[in-house]
């Protein structure tokens, strides 16, 4: 059956196929990087006491939005997804 990398290396050998896969991977890699940067920014902004006086309803909806970012980062950390997104062709 082969690993994700094996399959991507096979696709790489067929340049047209790899180009299509690569374009999807690049878009996903960009989203993965933005999600990670967004999480870091959110963590830095919410680490202090500046949100102590924020309306509770706003805190709840903000927390639900942050949960989406957390879920996205968790999903991208999956081994198979990370292998697909961060793939670098084996140099032959």
Buried (B, 14 or more C-beta within 10 A) or exposed (E): EEEBBEBBBEBBEEEEEBEEBBEEBEEBBEEBEEBBEBBEEBEEEBEEEEEEEEEEEEEEEBEEEBEEBBEBBEEBEEEEBBEBBEBEEEEE
